[in-house]
């Protein structure tokens, strides 16, 4: 069957999906208004209607990665756990862990009534700096709300390994960088700004304690949706990296990806004027969270280090001819920029 909007073939067995929905009592009648949605990853997102209700199916790509099914089950679990919370997220409907139904684990959620700012701002938002300012603050309030959820009370005990979570971070991402030496043509550490100083600073300035909570894991603006008719955050999306750890990790991700006087915002959102400064966002988080932000610079440095380590992998593969050179060069430049940002945060601390 084809996407009724684009004519693209639907990579989902609709008969099997219909039969499964019948078995669990989810609406009735034919599936209609089928539309493949663009997602933040290679996962398949299928919007459809049934019995007067809208659904979005989310499943891994047809060519499964090693942990695709486990990741999908974790996403479904965290969204279900958040159902009664005030955290903006896609509403969970049902999940299927039986890979035989569609060839992979999947779940159903309600569509989010909103837009992704990385795909462009609507006129209402692009023309009003005050709305853009409120967007940033709403984004931060959603993040603070997530960090306030009692993960045990919502059934997520065992969802992650919070003990020693912060202690593991610096060594993990240094090891990731060092692993790129397997690519003979990789330029190594010589072009990256003083990596050893970043890693040693993280180890020497480790926050003394923290209260474990839910982490989204990748909550930059490209993984958000905002209301069409105002500035409020409609949902955090793409929960595949969610775990239990220190929720200030998410605020650190903002510190690594938010525009400042040196670098543009990740995703090139325009216009950018009106959005609050990073310092204002951190202060706003402090107002809406009981968490101690005395060591917040550490989380920003870690996020820069982690994101840079991830992006540098593409450069290493490109050096060996296993990824496009232009992409590798671009991400290498981003890694250098992130590490420079880490050094600026260290210098300010």
N, C-alpha and C positions, 0 to 999 in steps of 0.2 A: 504494500500500500504506500501511497505517496503523501508527503506533507501537503496539506490542502492549500498552503500559502505559497510554498516555493516549488512544489512539484518534486522535491527531493524524496528519495525512498526512505521509509520509516524503518530504522534498524531494530524494531521491537516486534515480537510475535504477538499481534493484537488479539488473536483468538485465545492464546494462552493467558494473556493479561485479563481478558474479559472473564474467562472461566475462573481464574483465581479471585477476581473481585466478587464474582457470584458466590464463591465458596465462603468468603468472609463477610458477605452481606453488605458490600459497598455499592449502593445505588443499583440501578438496573437499566437495561436498554442498550442500544448501540453506542460505541465510542464515536464522537463527532468533533469537528473543529480541531483536528490534529495539527500540531505545529511544532517543529523542532526549534528549540531555543538555543541561542549561543550562550555557552557557559564560560566560567573562568578557567576551566580545565578541559581535558579531552573527554570528560564524562558526558554521557548522553542525557539530555533533558528534553522530555516530551510533554507538551501541554495538550490537554484534551478535555472534553466535556463528557459527562455521562449522567443521565437522569437529572439534568438541571443543575449539576454541580461541576465546578472546575477542579481539575487535578493537574499536578505536575509530577511526572515520573522521573526519578533520577537513578541511573545505573552506571556502572563502569563502562569504559569503551569496549568495543567488540573484541579487540585483542587485549585480553586481561593482563595487567601487570601482576607482579608477584603477590602484592598485598591488596589487590583491588577489592576483593570481596570483604576482607576484614575491615578495610577502610570504609566501605559502604555501610557495613553493620554498625561501625562506630559513629558515623554521621547520624544514622537513624536513631541510635541510642541517645545521643546528646540532644537532638532536637526533641525527641519525646520527653526527655527529662526536663527540658526548658518550657514545656507546654503551659505550666501554671505560673511561670515567672513573668516579670515585667521586661525581660530582655527582648528587644526586637529581633525576631527570627522567623523563618518560614514555618508556618503551622504544620506540625506533623499529623499525618492521617493514618498511615499503616506501613508496615514493612514486611518483606519476604526474605527469609534467610535460606530458603530452598533454591539452590542454584539451578535445579532442574526445570523450574517454571519458565524462566527467560534466559537461561544460560549464565546467570550471574545473580548475586544478591541485588535487591533494589528496594526503594521505598517510594511512597506517595506523599506529597505535601501539597498544601494549598498554594496557589500562585501568590506572589507578593505584588501588591498594588503599588508600584513605584518604579523608579528609573535608577540606572547605574551612572553615577557622575563621570566615570571614566569613558562612557560612550557619548558624552556631550551633555551640557546643561540645557534644560528647556528654557524658553524665553523668560518665564517668571523668575527663574533662578539666575539666569545670565544677566538680567537687567537690574537686579536689585542686590547691592552689596550687603544690605542688612540681612537678607535671606541667606546669603552665603555665609555670613558670620554665624548665624544661628545654626546652619547645617553643621559647622565644625563643633559647636558646643553640644548639639544633639548627639552627634557621633561619639563624643567623649562621655556623655551621660549614659549612653547605651553600653559602652565599655565598662564604666564604673558599676552599672547594674549587673553585668555579667560577673564581675569580680566579687560582687556581694552575695551571689547565690551560694547557699550551703550545699556543696556537691554531694555530701552524704545523704542529706535530707531528700534530695531529688533522685536518689538511686544510682549515683555515679561512683560509689566506693569501688575501688579496683579498676577504675577506668584509666588510671595513669599510675605513675610511680613518683609521688611527691617527695618521698624521703631522699635527700641528697640531690634534689632536682637542680638547684642552682650550682652546687659544687661540680656537677658533671658538664656544665655548659662550655666553659672555656676550652677544656681539653678535647671535648668532642669536636668543636669547630676548627681547632688547630689541627687535629688529626685529619679532618676532612681536607683542609688545604694541603697538608703534607702528602695526602694520597694522590694528588695530581702529579707527583713526581713520576708516576707510572707512565705518563705521556712524555716521551723523550724531548719533544720540541717545546714543551711548556717553558716559559721564561722563568718560572719559579718565583721566589720571593723578591728578586732583585728590583722589580718594578713596583712592588707593593709597599706603601709607606710604613716602615718599621712595625711589621706584624708582631714581632716578639714583644715589643713594648706594650702593645694592646693586650696581648694574652697575659703577660705578667701583671699588668695593672688590674685586669679582671680578677686574677687569682688573689692579688694583694688587697683588693677592696671589696671582697665578697660580702654582700649584706649578711648581717649577723643572724637574722631569723625572718621568717615570713609565715603568713597564714595561707595554706594551700587553697586553691580554688580552681574554677574552670577557666581554661585558656582557649581562645578561639584559634590562635596560632598563626593567623595570616590576615589580620583585620585592617589592612590598609584600605583606602577609599575605593579601590577597584573591586573590593569584596563587600561593598555596601549597596543598599538601595534606599532612596529617599522618596518621600511622598510627592506626588505630582502637584498637589495643591498647596504646598507649604515647605517648610524647612526641616520637618521632623524626620529622623531616621526611621525608615520602614522596616529594615532588616539587615542584619549581618548575614551574608551568604557564604557558601563554600566552606563548610565546617570540617573538611577532611583532615586538618591538622590539629583538631581540638584534642585536649588532654587535660590532666590535672597537674597543676604545678603552681607557679607564682603568677597570678593575673597581671602583675606589673610588667610581665614580659610583653603583653599586648600594648601597653602604653609605650614601652621601649620601641616597639615596631613603628609607632607613630613618630617617635623621635628620629628614627632612621629614614623615614619616607616622606615626612612633611617638608614642604618647601621652606627654605631659609634664604638669607642674603647671599649664600654661596651656590645653592643648587635649586633647580626647579623641582616641583612636586612630581613624584612618580606617577606616570599616566598623563602628564601634560594637560591638566584640567584648566580650561580657560572659560571666562576670565578668572584670575586667581585673587585679584584685589577684593578685599572685604573679608576673606577668610581670616580667622584669628591667627596670631602668631603662635609658635610652638610654646613659648613661655606662658601665654594666656591659656592654652589648652591644658597644660600641666597644672596650672593654678585652678582651672575649672574642675579637673579630675579630683584635685585635693579637696575641693568644696563638696564634692558629691561622693566621696569615698572615705571610709574609716581607715584606709591603709596608710602606712607611714611612708612618705615620699622622701625621707632624708637621703636615701641612697639612689634616688631616681637616675642620676647620671650613669650609674653602673648598668642599668637596664638599657639605656640608650646606646652605650658603648657596645654592650653585648649584641644588640640588634644590628648595629652597623657591621660588627664582626661576622655574625651569623649570615646575614644577607649577602655580604661580600663573598664569604666562603662558598655559598651556594652558587652565586652568579659566576664566580671564577671557574667553576667546573666546566661551563660551556666554552670559556676561552681555552681551557686546557684541551678539551676535546677538539676544538677548532684548530688548535696548533698541530694536532695529529691528523687533521683532515677528516675528522669524524663529526664535524658540525660546520655550518657556514662561517667563513672567516669574518664577514661583515658583522654578523651577530656576535661572534666571539669577541671581536675588537670593541664593539659597543658595550657589552657587558663587562669587559675588562676595565674599560674607562669608568663604568659605574662602580665597580669594586674599588678602584683607586679613590673615587670621590667619597664612597662610604667610609673607607679607612681614614681619609683626611677628616671627615666629620667626627669619627671616633676620637681622633687626636684633639680636635677642638673641644669636644665634651670633656676629655680628660684635663685639658689645660684650664678649663673653666671651673673644674671641681676643686 
